[in-house]
Every structure is written in C-alpha cells, then in structure tokens.
Amino acid sequence: MTPLKQALALAAAWALLGTAQGATVTIPVSALNPSPGVYTAGGYYTDSLGQVAVMTGGGNAANVGLASGRNDDGYMVLNLGFDFTFFGTTYSSLYLNNNGNVSFGAGISAYVPTGPTGADQPLISPFFGDVDTRNDQSGVLQYNLQAEQLIVTWDAVGSFNSRGSPFNSFQLVIRSDDYAIPVGEGKIGFFYQEMGWERTATSQTAAVGFGDGVGNAEVLAGSNTPGMAAIVNNRYIWFDANLDPVDPNPVPLPGTLALASLAIAGLFGARSRRR
C-alpha cells in the first residue's frame, strides 16, 4: 500500500467511528435468489455491456480521460436522460464510481466503506470494495444507457493494488420512474456472477445496500463483515421503488385467484348454454 493510501485508509476508519447513526434497515440474505449469471438485455453475461466508463475525476490513479477506462478510485458523471427518484429526491444524473457503487450529487473516490453503506453521499452499492482495474488482466467498468434504463457492469474486475486475479463480476440495474416493470422484477437490481474477492491491501470487507447520505441506510445482512463475496456469489435481487426486495415468483393474491375462478366458471357456463 502506498503511504498516502495507507494514511487515507486510517482516516476513513476514524471517520467511521465518529459517523452519526441514522436508521438502518437490514435486508435478509434469504431475499437473494440463485442466478446463473448477471442481467443484460439479452439475458447473457457477455451480451452488450455497453461503453467503457472514462473517468472524469477521482482519487489515487484515477487516470482521468484514459480511453481504456483502467483506473483506481476514479469516477464518471453520467446524465441519465430520465428521472430516477431515490429516498424521496428525484435525480436526472449520477456518478459511476469505480469502487462498486453509484452516487448522486458528487462522485465517490473512497475505497474503504464508512458507515453502513460506504459514504456520506446518497449512493447505491451493489458491492462497495476497493476495485482496481489497472492490471491488463482485469476488466473495466462499463455502462449501457437505454431510454428508461441504465445497466452498470463491473466486468471481471480486479482489486487494489493492481491485482489481476481473483476477479469480481457484478451489475447494477436502475430503471426510470416511468419504466413499465414486469411482474417479478423491480426498479433497482443487483446481479452477481463469480465474486472472488472482498479483502484487499486496504480493506477487509465490502458494503452492499443503499444510503441517503445523512445516516439512513438499507444494507444486506453481512455487509461490512468478512464473507460478503461468498454471500452474493451467483445471486441476484430486485428492489421496488420503496427499496423492498421483490419476490421473482409472486403468488397471486386470494382475491385474484377467486376472480380467475369466477371467470373460468363463467366461460364454461357460456359454452354450456351454446350447446
């Protein structure tokens, strides 16, 4: 670890001790669903991951403007082209942060999660850890921006300090306020393929969840404790607009079943009368 990054990591740890505590909701691990891969428009991991995220700012070795997207602690501002409401505030842009999260209002170059979800900006963290894509063996952060949907992919990314393996592969899906959400899906999705690391030269754990920037958070059970990578490995989860987990196989409500039964009975009755 470089002396500068070591000092910053120590400062982050002290900041965590002094962070004001807001309301924290724990998302149970049982809400995760088995998955053969991660989400893409075509349903396959290698299908249309989109553009490379070229950094516009950041911290250590952010490599601002580098077309390959290889960086450490960088971020990129992105205009969504649609409205997205999060913790009661509506946004039309966000920051793609190399370290496994997206944020609103400002980019995040922090690499050690502080507090339940990682930082003091509103953020969504599918896997907040010290991602480092400078090694040629590592994939890079990519994004696929569509009319009403954004898919962000950390594609087989390495970790600090320029490690080429093991790798983590995960995605974040964000859908607009006007998106017509299919049954069993949600407004926000976390998708994971092979998750090979969480410990780095700077940090021992990773954070998964949401934060509003003023201390209120929703986090997956196990966040900021050892074993997070194994918990999410080859899993996925959808969240609705209230950040509640979505059941991918919802059971129809009893009233819905009753109405369906009446409709079927009426259909057979009509057929009988036509005989």
FENKA-V384830 format. One record per backbone hydrogen bond with DSSP energy under -0.5 kcal/mol. CO is the residue of the C=O (numbers start at 0). NH is the residue of the N-H. Records with the same first field share a line. If there is no record, write none. Layout:
# FENKA-V384830
CO->NH + NH
This chain:
# FENKA-V384830
1->5
2->6
3->7
4->8
5->9
6->10
7->11
8->12
9->13
10->14
11->15
12->16
13->17
15->18
19->21
22->216
24->26 + 218
25->27
26->220
27->30
28->31
32->235
39->42
43->46
45->47
50->142
51->53
52->54
54->64
56->74
58->61
60->71
62->65
65->68
70->132
72->58
73->97
74->55 + 56
75->95
77->93
82->176
83->90
85->88
88->85
90->83
91->79 + 80
93->77
94->96 + 102
95->75
96->99 + 100
97->99
98->128
99->126
100->96
101->123
102->94
103->121
106->108
110->112
113->117
117->113
121->103
122->210
123->101 + 125
124->208
126->128
127->206
128->130
129->159
130->72
134->137
139->154
140->52
141->152
142->50 + 144
143->145 + 150
147->175
148->145
149->151 + 173
150->143
151->171
152->141 + 154
153->155 + 169
155->138
156->167
157->131
158->162
159->200
166->195
167->156
168->192
169->153
170->190
171->151
172->188
173->149
175->178
178->180
181->184
186->174
187->238
188->172
189->236
190->170
192->233
193->168 + 195
202->199
205->223
206->127
207->219
208->124
209->217
210->122
214->21
215->211
216->24
217->209
218->26
219->222
221->224
224->227
226->230
227->231
228->232
231->234
233->34
234->191
235->32
236->189
237->245
238->186 + 187
239->242
243->239
245->247
246->249
252->255 + 256
253->257
254->258
255->259
256->260
257->261
258->262
259->263
260->264
261->265
262->266
263->267
264->268
265->269
266->270
267->271
268->272
269->273
270->274
271->274
